[in-house]
Amino acid sequence: MRKIEIITGTVLQWMMYYLLAIILAALLSGCAPSHALYQYSSLSALLEGVYDGQMTIGELKRHGDMGLGTFNGLDGEMIMDDGVVYQITGNGAVHSVDDSVLTPFADVVFFKPVTAFTVEKEISCSELEKEILKTVPSLNIFYAVKIEGMFKRIKARAVRAQHKPYPRLVDAAKDQGVFDFSDVGGIVSGFYFPETFGGLSVGGFHMHFLSDDRKAGGHVMSCHISHAKVSLDYLTDFSLELPTSGGIYEKAIGTVRKQEVDTIEKGR
């Protein structure tokens, strides 16, 4: 009788472990690790005019609560803040986005800053980026960056929606709205990618802006900070998901030309 009780207890214990494993697997199914930088599609595909993806905003939120990207048809700029996705269109309008909307490219993460510091002096964003890189442990891992505060000046842009046949990104970027803001509170957030990964996403810093009143924003071309809090998240896990159909299977996607990226990102 004692032997049967021991065997029964062992079986029940293993059944509990098995059920817990199934529940955990179900919760994690289809999701990147909770602290991984997740990316849908690639910069090289976007450069060649692959502007339609199958990833919904609802699915994207399963992988992060902070990030950036664009929308199908290259319809403006995306910024995700605290799990809410905003679209900045080519005419400068800003609105939150429904979960059913599709994206061809995005980078997101569940933002968990490991360090932060304040900036009490006036400084340009390019100068601040150099200061940030002096504080981090390596230039060869990923960083999520969030800058919250007052911006003396910001120059931002948003690409207007494109129509098929889609032009290459360097040509599409010529059809954009450019906005100048001054003395505005808000956030500038995005990512640092090591230059080694420049074909996957923008090498160096890639940042988008959203004002506190959610009425202004865009891809940051340049900015000047009055004072702000800078928060950094160190990321060593990277998850890439490619589209399952469409232009990425049809286009000849080659090596990223840095000069093209500089022209698109900074207008240089």
Secondary structure, 3 states (H helix, E strand, C coil): CHHHHHHHHHHHHHHHHHHHHHHHHHHHCCCCCCCCEEEECCHHHHHCCCCCCCEEHHHHHHHCCEEEEECHHHCCEEEEECCEEEEECCCCCEEECCCCCEECCEEEECCCCCEEEEECCCEEHHHHHHHHHHHCCCCCCEEEEEEEEEEEEEEEEEECCCCCCCCCHHHHCCCEEEEEEEEEEEEEEEEEECHHHCCCCCCEEEEEEEECCCCCEEEEEEEEEEEEEEEEEEECCEEEECCCCCHHHCCCCCCCCHHHHHHHHHCC
